[in-house]
Amino acid sequence: MAKEIIGHSEKKIETIPVAPLGLIALDGCRELGRNVDRYLVQWRKERENEHKDTQPFAEYEKDSYLVSASTPRFGSGEAKGQLNESVRGDDLYLIVDVTNYNITYSMAGQVNHMSPDDHFQNLKRVIAAANGKARRLNVIMPFLYEGRQHKRDGRESLDCATALQELTAMGVENIITFDAHDPRVQNAIPRKGFETVQPSYQFIKHLLLHEKDLQIDADHMMVISPDEGGTKRAVFFANVLGLDLGMFYKRRDYSQVVDGRNPIVAHDFLGTSVEGKDVIIIDDMISSGESMLDVAKELKRRKARKVFCCATFGLFTSGLAKFDEYYSNGLIDRVLTTNLVYQTPELLDRPWYTSVEMSKYIALIIDSLNHDDSLSNLLSPVDRIHRAVEKYRAEQKG
């Protein structure tokens, strides 16, 4: 039986691996893949197990689990998936960041930035290159492809459900994503594994690490949902931390469509007074940031003390200038997003920005799945959050 210490909890792995582990990081998330690989290599070298030399544990300890793969393109823009080493019999995990626009390719002499569609096609190409040789196929897709097109209204496509069905039809057994816009989209593939992971603990951990004067109680802190769609996420945060909850309701102009959506006319607040309190705005993503910044401005107008913006995905599609302005004017104090999607060097240098590291969490999920071990403890971070808060309070008293 293998044991290792993870934070304050002891993770026990009592099962043999499903198959030798293989890890493919597609273009756009190579760095994330390397970080995940380092954790896996370290843990498996340090892990004690009396059966490590037996056949079921063949290739258990390796210098790297990364499998070399590429998706070269022709001058016409067409591409192919290519594996540069064997994956026969492997339990294969493919990591893809569909939002990374920093990757480019040449088409008829013109430079094109890769879109989510390009990344998704590359994922399918690499799966096709495996050609049924892998023992099991698993996809780690932090930002769920077309996750915001999760339901059909009238005559329109249902892209996310279609994409999930495409992957499972190609042999994918498990799909791991983070903070899916609507987890009910998994109903499109009811017989396959689908997990949407919340980075709640990681947000609390990094916030407490960088802020030293917080009083975590209902009298001094509050959790805010920027819209009605994110209420469930905010309710979890508030309940675990023992804080009050507030919510903004977006009033939209449904007579027009701008950039694919109905523009927001106003934000109406529902909740108790935020005066003198530190507030955590929690959402699944920052796209343009307009909604998050409007909420922050409204909270400061209501005399909130500090405003912290937490979002799983920081896309910043309209640039960083508005965030710089709000920070310099004291309207936001800190923005936290994960490293699950591409982060520009300019973003990482901003004084108001904190990157929430997720590589270790992904490595834990892969390690558990490779052993066919339960993910329940990993997906339920309540105990870890409570320990982090208790430690923070103890350090304040000390």
Salt bridges, closest charged atoms under 4 A:
GLU4 OE2 - ARG47 NH2 2.15
ASP27 OD1 - ARG30 NH2 2.59
GLU50 OE2 - HIS51 NE2 3.63
GLU59 OE1 - LYS62 NZ 3.73
GLU61 OE2 - LYS52 NZ 2.38
ASP63 OD1 - LYS45 NZ 3.31
ASP91 OD1 - ARG136 NE 2.90
ASP118 OD1 - ARG73 NH2 3.85
GLU166 OE1 - LYS124 NZ 2.48
GLU173 OE2 - LYS192 NZ 3.19
ASP179 OD1 - ARG233 NH2 3.12
ASP182 OD2 - HIS150 ND1 3.19
ASP182 OD2 - ARG184 NH2 3.03
GLU211 OE1 - LYS306 NZ 3.20
GLU211 OE2 - ARG334 NE 2.82
ASP213 OD2 - ARG305 NH2 3.55
ASP213 OD1 - LYS306 NZ 3.41
ASP217 OD1 - HIS220 ND1 2.74
ASP227 OD2 - LYS250 NZ 3.18
ASP268 OD2 - ARG251 NE 2.79
ASP278 OD1 - ARG305 NE 2.86
ASP283 OD1 - ARG233 NH1 3.68
ASP284 OD2 - HIS181 ND1 2.79
GLU290 OE1 - ARG261 NH2 3.30
GLU298 OE1 - ARG301 NH2 2.85
GLU298 OE1 - ARG302 NH1 2.76
ASP324 OD1 - ARG350 NE 2.83
ASP333 OD2 - LYS300 NZ 3.65
ASP367 OD1 - ARG44 NH2 2.82
ASP367 OD2 - ARG47 NH2 2.56
ASP372 OD1 - ARG136 NH1 3.55
ASP373 OD2 - LYS11 NZ 3.32
